[in-house]
């Protein structure tokens, strides 16, 4: 598996986890967006 494939796989896992936490009411929308944004930044860094 390439580095980008691993980064995408990790992003999708973290995204699913964030959505699940939000859907269960563990976190609010703003916190979920901040978390997803941080994962997007990690994914962008992996592309560089």
Secondary structure, DSSP 8 states (H G I E B T S, - for coil): --HHHHHHHHHHHHHHHHHHHHHTTSS-HHHHHHHHHHHHHHHHHHH-
